[in-house]
Amino acid sequence: MDVLKMLADLRREREQIEEAILTLERLANGRGRRRGRPPAWMSELKRRGRPPGSKNKPKESAAA
């Protein structure tokens, strides 16, 4: 194999990895309380209704 081609490929890969690291570092530093409406994909994840385990409490006046 051509050593110069291998070096060029490795340098390109190193640049991509450095860009990915910078992006992840920016995301990690920017984790704060956000303002405004959440994105659509995030609101789809939320469940509507009661949380599991919550039940209607029986009314005492109906039993008497």
N, C-alpha and C positions, 0 to 999 in steps of 0.2 A: 504494500500500500504506500501511497504517497504521504510522507510525513508532513509536508507543508499543508496538504489538504486536511489531514487529521487535526493539525494545530488550528487551522481556520475554523473547523467545525467545533472544536472545543471552546475556542474563544467566543463564538457565536452563542453557544450553549451557556457559557458563563455569564454573558451579558443578559440573556433571558432569565437566568436564575436570579441575578442581582436585581433586575426589574421586578420580579415576583416578590422578592424579599422586601423591597421598598414599598410595594403596594400593600403587602400584609402588615408591615410596620405602621403605615399610615392608617389602615383600618383599625388596628389595635389602639392607636393613640386617639382616634376620633370617636371612640366609644363613649358617648355621653348621652344625656337626655336629649332626644330630638324633638323638634317642634313640628306641628302640622299633622296632616293625615298620614297614616302608615301606607306603604305601598300595597297594591292590590294583592300580591302574592302573600303578603303577611296577614292581611285581614281574612283571607280564605282559610288560613290555618286555625283561626280562632273558632272554638265551638260555641254554639249558641245554646241558651237554656241553662238549666241547673247543673251544677257540678255533680259528678257521680257521688252517691252516698247521701244526698239530701232528700228527705222525704217530707210529705205533707204531715203536719202535726194534727192529731185528732182534736176536734173541737169538743170541749166539755159540755157545752150547752146542747149539742145534738144528741149526746149520749143520755142526758137526763130527761 
